[in-house]
Amino acid sequence: MMKEFSRTVESMRDRKFDVTDKGAIKQTERNTVKQEVLLSFLADLPQEYVVGLTKKGIALRLPNTNEGSLPVILDIVFKNLDADLEGLVDEKTKAVKDAEDKRVKQEQKVARARAKRAAEIEKDKTE
């Protein structure tokens, strides 16, 4: 499971990187590491979905009964070394929860409206 990716990550463990004043790995090194990581992912992915490597990332075709396939580009984004990844995860988790809460409230509103309409129809039948 993800053997090539694990090897790539392990090979970077003690690597020294040039870091800019703003706390980012220099662009040329980021490009090299990005290529290494993408190639390791490429090697680990089920090959029946892989189209190949593009400038933007790994091109995939995911099977879909209705559309034939879904075209996807799997990319990697480097953040500054001081990036608050946990904070980014928390933001996404909150956004997903908020969207789900909104969806549930909308479903409840629709259900209440249907129930009210059904009650009105029943009432009209008895009059």
Residue, then its C-alpha position, 0 to 999 in steps of 0.5 A: m500500500m503506497k510503497e513508492f510514496s512511502r519510499t519517496v517520503e523516507s528519502m526526503r527525511d534528512r534532505k536539506f532544503d533552501v528556504t526563502d525569507k518567507g518560509a517557503i522551500k525554493q521554487t526549483e526544489r519544490n518542483t523537484v520534490k513535487q515531481e518525485v512525489l507525483l511519480s511515486f503516487l503515479a506508481d502506486l495508483p491502480q493503472e487502469y485509471v491512470v492516463g499519465l502525467t501532465k504539467k498540472g499533475i496526474a491525469l486520471r479517468l474514473p469510471n462512471t456509468n452515466e458519463g463514461s468516465l470522469p476526468v480528474i487531475l490529481d495535483i500537489v500544492f506546497k505550503n509555506l513551512d509554517a502553514d497551519l495545516e490543522g487549521l485548514v483541516d478544521e476550516k474544511t471540517k466546519a464548512v462540510k458540517d455547515a453545509e450538511d446542517k443547511r441541507v438537513k434544515q432544508e429537507q426538514k422545511v420541505a417535509r414540513a411544507r409537504a405535511k402541511r399541504a397534505a393536511e390541507i388536502e385532507k381537510d378539504k376532503t372532509e369539508 
